[in-house]
Amino acid sequence: MDVAEIFAARVPRYTSYPTAPHFHAGIDSGTYSAWLRELEPGTPLSLYVHVPFCDTLCWFCACHTTIINNYSPMRGYLGLLEKEIGMVSRQLGRRHPVTHLHWGGGSPTLLRAADIARLNKALRNRFSFAKGAEFAVEIDPRGFTAADADALSTAGLTRASIGLQDSDPVVQRAINRIQSEDETANAVALLRARGVSSLNIDIIYGLPHQTVAGIEKTIDFALSLDPDRLAVFGYAHVPHFKKHQALIPESALPGIAERYAQAEAVQARLAARGYEAIGLDHFAKPDDALAIAQREGRLARNFQGYTTDSAPALIGFGTSAIGSLPQGYVQNVSDTPSYRSAILAGRLPIARGIALSTDDRLRRTIIERLMCDLSVDLDAVSARFGRTRAAFSEALSSLKCLEREKLVVVDGGHISVARFSRPAVRLVCAAFDAFLTPEGRHAVAV
């Protein structure tokens, strides 16, 4: 089979297992309340806050967001967030140290400086933050000001994730995200001047009109900003899921072979500058916490991507936010009117979720180690759950095609993905996915 044909397979991104399409309405606010109360005292927490608003629509985006042209929806939403934070904290009490906090969106930096402080106060008044807790925010450089940087710095920001995507004006027009290099560089300078020591830059390959030469220029610009990390994602064209993506003509998208070439060019460019490849799509300086965690076998993966976060419980706030607890996953309603109704009724706004079985936990561990380490010892992991490698004979058999193409090596119970073919890791994970069906509508593997 041609390698391009192999990578054309559509598989999940595995930020969780089971993946979100398999969540169901049988998990509700009552379930979530019970799960929160059952957490052992002292269990570390990670918090995620979703801000579902933007002032322009990026056509490539697959996030839950709404376009607004005035600030009043943001102000009203912030009041709802404060109520949800209070509801959850009352279930938990102050028995749990918070080790990680992440604001995502949408565009969290649409919040005005006073409301950045207001949201930060609401969280820190309700939860006990551990010394040295990480606080990360996704930042849109367009319109980012010194006042925004001051507010985030005062709030304790430790890591900023800068959205770049692509620096080529032709590509930017094709995805409706016009962002000059000066805007991006200004945001970086403002944050660095205020002592924000860890900077990540987000880039996407596989966008309309993108070429290998073009993505290399974007990488070179990003490198001129000296980021600690880069996240380089493959564009997921899923207009059946996000209808606005139909504004991007499929004829303008690079094919599978070109996408693979772009991914390879990115890896080569960053390796030449000393960045270490982290899992599937991240890169970091050797002294960055992500790189250290990978070398020490502590790298983790959650809905925000690769992380050093080892907290057993992730609590999500806001529309569409997903939480992960020892018992399973929960997800909030994805539209603001339903979210408002639930909050004002005094009800946790859970729409769906899934409880984890022992088999789910086993397969989740296998998939996470593959995604983080590009390898897994099936015998060792299975033994932790009272199982043996024999339970995965069908999965191992399905990897024969990848073995023939030298994309994966299977040695007894040890599976490893070749470093030159990191995109193959999602295909390997799919072999262990008991929920995956042929009709699943996911993004291509590369």
C-alpha positions in Angstrom: 0.0 0.0 0.0 1.2 3.5 -0.8 2.3 5.5 2.3 0.2 8.5 1.2 -2.8 6.2 1.1 -2.0 4.9 4.6 -1.9 8.5 5.9 -5.2 9.4 4.2 -7.0 7.2 6.8 -9.2 9.3 9.1 -8.5 8.7 12.8 -9.1 10.7 16.1 -6.5 13.0 17.6 -6.7 11.1 20.9 -6.7 14.0 23.3 -8.9 11.6 25.3 -10.0 7.9 25.3 -12.8 7.2 24.7 -12.9 10.2 22.4 -15.6 12.9 22.7 -17.9 11.6 19.9 -18.6 8.6 22.2 -19.8 10.7 25.2 -23.5 10.3 25.9 -26.4 12.1 27.7 -26.5 9.3 30.4 -23.9 11.3 32.3 -25.6 14.4 33.7 -25.1 17.1 36.4 -26.1 14.7 39.1 -23.4 12.3 38.0 -20.8 15.1 37.9 -21.8 16.3 41.4 -21.3 12.8 42.8 -17.9 12.4 41.0 -16.7 15.8 42.4 -17.7 14.9 46.0 -16.0 11.4 45.6 -12.5 12.9 44.9 -10.1 12.0 47.6 -9.0 15.0 49.8 -5.7 16.3 48.5 -6.2 15.2 44.9 -4.5 17.8 42.7 -6.6 19.7 40.2 -6.1 21.2 36.8 -8.6 23.9 35.8 -9.6 24.9 32.3 -11.7 28.0 31.5 -13.3 28.3 28.0 -14.1 31.7 26.6 -16.3 31.0 23.5 -16.1 34.4 21.7 -14.0 35.9 18.9 -14.3 39.2 17.0 -13.6 37.5 13.6 -14.2 34.0 12.3 -11.1 32.1 11.3 -12.4 29.7 8.6 -10.0 26.9 9.6 -11.2 26.9 13.2 -12.9 23.9 14.7 -13.3 25.3 18.2 -16.6 26.2 19.9 -16.8 29.9 19.5 -19.3 32.7 18.6 -18.5 35.9 16.7 -19.4 39.1 18.6 -19.2 42.8 17.6 -19.7 44.3 21.1 -18.5 43.5 24.6 -21.8 42.9 26.3 -21.9 39.1 25.7 -18.5 38.8 27.2 -19.6 40.7 30.3 -22.7 38.6 30.8 -20.8 35.4 30.2 -18.2 36.3 32.8 -21.0 36.5 35.4 -22.1 33.0 34.5 -18.6 31.7 34.8 -18.3 33.1 38.3 -21.5 31.3 39.2 -20.3 28.0 37.8 -16.9 28.3 39.5 -18.8 28.8 42.8 -21.1 25.8 42.2 -18.1 23.5 41.5 -16.0 24.8 44.3 -18.8 24.2 46.8 -18.9 20.5 45.7 -15.1 20.3 46.2 -14.3 22.5 49.1 -10.7 23.6 49.6 -9.4 20.1 49.9 -7.5 20.1 46.6 -4.4 22.0 45.4 -4.6 23.5 41.9 -1.4 22.8 40.0 -2.4 24.0 36.5 -4.8 26.7 35.1 -5.5 27.2 31.4 -7.7 29.8 29.6 -8.7 28.8 26.1 -11.2 29.7 23.5 -12.3 31.3 21.4 -10.2 34.3 22.3 -9.6 34.7 26.0 -7.7 37.9 25.3 -10.9 39.6 24.2 -11.5 40.0 27.9 -10.7 43.6 29.0 -8.0 44.1 31.6 -10.5 44.6 34.4 -12.3 41.4 33.6 -9.0 39.4 33.3 -8.5 40.5 36.9 -12.1 39.7 37.8 -11.9 36.1 36.4 -8.6 35.5 38.0 -9.9 36.7 41.4 -13.0 34.5 41.1 -10.8 31.4 40.6 -8.2 32.2 43.3 -10.9 33.1 45.8 -12.6 29.7 45.3 -9.6 27.4 44.9 -6.2 26.9 46.7 -3.4 27.3 44.2 -0.2 25.3 44.8 3.1 27.1 44.9 4.5 27.2 41.4 1.2 26.4 39.7 1.3 27.0 36.0 -1.1 29.5 34.5 -1.3 29.4 30.7 -3.4 31.5 28.3 -4.1 31.3 24.6 -3.4 34.7 23.0 -4.5 36.2 19.8 -1.8 38.8 18.9 -4.3 40.9 16.8 -5.2 43.8 19.0 -3.2 42.6 22.0 -2.1 45.6 24.0 0.2 46.6 26.8 -2.8 46.8 29.1 -3.7 43.2 28.3 -0.1 42.1 29.0 -0.1 44.0 32.3 -3.4 42.4 33.4 -2.2 38.9 32.6 1.2 39.4 34.2 -0.5 40.7 37.4 -2.8 37.7 37.3 0.3 35.4 37.5 0.6 34.3 33.8 3.5 31.8 33.5 3.1 30.6 29.9 1.6 32.2 26.8 0.4 30.3 23.7 0.6 32.7 20.7 -1.6 31.9 17.7 0.3 32.4 14.5 -0.9 29.6 12.1 0.9 30.9 9.0 2.7 34.1 8.2 2.0 34.1 4.4 -0.6 36.8 3.5 -2.0 34.5 0.7 -2.7 31.7 3.1 -4.0 34.2 5.7 -6.5 35.6 3.2 -7.6 32.0 2.4 -8.4 31.3 6.0 -9.7 34.8 6.9 -7.0 35.4 9.5 -5.0 38.5 8.6 -2.2 38.9 11.1 1.0 40.8 10.4 4.4 39.6 11.5 4.7 42.9 13.5 1.5 42.1 15.5 2.9 38.7 16.4 6.3 40.1 17.3 4.7 42.9 19.4 2.7 40.4 21.5 5.8 38.4 22.2 7.8 41.6 23.1 5.0 42.8 25.5 4.9 39.5 27.3 8.6 39.1 27.6 9.0 42.6 28.9 6.7 41.6 31.8 8.6 38.5 32.7 6.5 35.9 31.1 9.3 33.3 30.7 7.6 30.5 28.7 6.2 31.2 25.2 4.6 28.7 22.8 3.8 29.5 19.2 1.0 27.6 17.4 1.4 26.9 13.6 -0.8 24.9 11.2 0.3 22.9 8.1 -2.1 21.6 5.4 -3.8 25.0 5.0 -5.1 26.3 1.6 -2.3 27.4 -0.8 0.4 26.3 1.7 3.6 24.8 0.3 6.7 23.3 1.8 8.6 26.5 1.0 5.9 28.6 2.6 5.6 26.6 5.8 9.4 26.8 6.1 9.2 30.6 5.9 6.6 30.6 8.7 8.8 28.4 10.8 11.8 30.7 10.2 9.7 33.7 11.3 8.5 31.8 14.4 12.1 30.9 15.3 13.2 34.5 15.0 10.9 35.1 18.1 12.9 32.4 20.0 9.9 30.5 21.4 10.4 27.8 24.1 7.9 25.5 22.4 6.0 25.2 19.1 2.8 23.3 18.4 2.5 22.4 14.7 -0.9 20.9 14.0 -2.2 19.4 10.8 -5.3 21.3 9.6 -8.4 19.2 10.1 -10.9 19.9 7.2 -14.2 18.8 8.6 -16.9 20.9 7.0 -19.5 18.3 8.0 -18.7 19.3 11.6 -17.9 23.0 11.2 -19.9 24.3 8.3 -17.9 27.5 7.9 -14.9 25.4 6.8 -16.8 25.0 3.5 -15.7 28.6 2.8 -12.2 27.0 2.2 -12.3 25.4 -1.3 -11.0 21.8 -1.1 -9.2 22.4 -4.4 -6.9 24.9 -2.6 -5.9 22.3 0.1 -2.6 20.4 -0.3 -2.9 16.6 -0.9 -1.8 13.9 1.5 1.7 13.7 0.0 2.1 17.4 0.2 0.9 17.5 3.8 3.3 14.8 4.7 6.2 16.7 3.0 5.2 19.8 5.0 5.2 17.9 8.3 8.6 16.5 7.5 10.0 19.9 6.5 8.8 21.4 9.8 10.5 18.6 11.8 13.7 18.9 9.9 13.8 22.7 10.2 13.2 22.6 14.0 15.6 19.7 14.6 18.3 21.7 12.9 17.8 24.5 15.4 18.0 22.2 18.3 14.3 21.7 19.2 13.3 18.3 20.4 10.2 16.6 18.8 7.6 16.0 21.5 5.0 13.3 20.8 3.0 13.9 17.6 3.1 17.6 16.9 4.9 19.6 19.6 8.6 20.8 19.7 10.5 22.2 22.6 14.0 23.4 23.6 15.9 20.7 25.4 15.7 22.6 28.7 11.9 23.1 28.4 9.7 21.3 30.9 8.0 19.4 28.1 11.3 18.0 26.8 12.4 17.1 30.3 9.1 15.3 31.0 9.4 13.4 27.8 12.9 12.2 28.6 11.7 11.2 32.1 8.6 9.4 30.9 6.3 11.9 32.5 4.8 13.5 29.5 1.0 13.6 29.5 -1.8 14.5 27.0 -5.1 16.1 27.5 -7.6 18.3 25.7 -5.1 21.2 25.5 -2.4 18.9 23.9 0.9 17.8 25.4 1.5 18.8 29.0 3.5 18.2 32.1 0.2 18.3 34.0 -0.1 15.1 36.1 -3.2 16.2 38.0 -5.7 13.2 38.2 -8.7 15.6 37.8 -9.2 18.3 35.2 -12.2 20.6 35.9 -13.6 22.5 32.9 -15.6 25.7 33.1 -17.7 27.4 30.4 -19.5 26.3 27.3 -18.3 23.1 25.7 -15.6 22.6 28.4 -14.6 19.0 29.0 -13.6 17.7 32.4 -11.7 14.5 33.2 -12.0 12.8 36.6 -10.9 9.4 37.8 -14.5 8.1 37.2 -14.8 9.4 33.6 -15.3 12.4 31.4 -18.0 15.2 31.4 -18.7 17.9 28.9 -20.7 21.1 29.4 -23.4 22.2 27.0 -21.9 23.8 23.9 -24.2 26.8 23.3 -24.4 29.9 25.5 -28.2 30.1 25.9 -28.3 26.5 27.3 -25.4 27.2 29.5 -27.1 30.4 30.8 -30.3 28.5 31.5 -28.5 25.8 33.5 -26.4 28.1 35.5 -29.3 30.4 36.4 -31.3 27.4 37.4 -28.5 26.5 39.8 -27.6 23.3 37.9 -24.2 22.3 36.7 -24.4 22.6 32.9 -23.4 19.1 31.9 -24.6 17.9 28.5 -22.9 14.5 28.3 -20.0 12.3 29.3 -18.8 8.8 29.8 -17.9 6.6 32.8 -14.7 4.6 32.4 -14.6 0.8 32.6 -11.4 -1.1 33.4 -11.0 -1.9 29.7 -11.3 1.8 28.9 -8.6 2.7 31.4 -6.3 0.1 30.0 -6.7 1.2 26.4 -6.5 4.8 27.5 -3.1 4.1 29.1 -1.8 2.3 26.0 -3.0 5.1 23.7 -1.6 7.9 25.9 1.8 6.2 26.1 1.9 5.8 22.4 0.9 9.4 21.8 3.5 10.7 24.3 6.4 8.2 23.9 5.8 6.8 20.4 6.1 3.5 22.1 4.4 1.2 24.7 5.2 -2.0 26.5 1.9 -3.9 26.2 3.0 -6.6 28.7 3.8 -4.1 31.4 0.7 -2.0 30.9 -1.6 -5.0 30.6 -0.2 -6.5 33.8 -1.1 -3.3 35.7 -4.8 -4.0 34.9 -4.7 -7.7 35.5 -4.7 -8.5 31.7 -2.2 -10.0 29.3 -1.0 -9.1 25.8 -3.3 -11.8 24.4 -6.2 -9.5 24.8 -4.8 -7.4 22.0 -4.1 -10.1 19.4 -6.5 -8.5 16.9 -5.0 -5.0 17.4 -1.5 -6.4 16.8 -2.6 -8.2 13.7 -4.1 -5.0 12.3 -0.6 -3.3 12.6 0.9 -5.7 10.0 0.3 -3.2 7.2 2.2 -0.5 9.1 5.0 -2.9 9.9 5.5 -3.8 6.2 5.9 -0.1 5.5 8.4 0.2 8.4 6.2 2.8 10.0 6.0 0.8 13.2 8.0 -2.0 14.9 6.3 -4.7 16.9 8.7 -6.8 19.0 6.6 -9.2 21.1 4.7 -6.9 23.4 6.7 -3.8 22.6 5.4 -1.4 20.0 7.4 1.6 18.7 6.7 4.1 16.0 9.6 5.2 13.8 10.7 8.7 14.6 10.6 9.7 10.9 6.9 8.7 10.7 5.4 10.3 13.8 2.0 10.9 12.1 1.7 7.1 12.1 1.2 7.1 15.8 -2.5 8.0 15.5 -3.0 5.0 13.2 -1.3 2.8 15.8 -3.5 4.2 18.5 -6.6 3.5 16.4 -5.7 -0.2 16.4 -6.4 -0.2 20.2 -9.6 1.9 20.0 -12.6 -0.3 20.8 -15.0 2.4 19.9 -13.7 3.3 16.5 -16.0 2.6 13.6 -15.4 2.8 9.8 -18.0 5.5 9.5 -16.3 7.7 12.0 -15.8 11.2 10.6 -12.3 12.3 11.7 -9.3 14.2 10.3 -6.7 12.5 8.1 -3.8 11.0 9.9 -1.1 13.4 8.7 
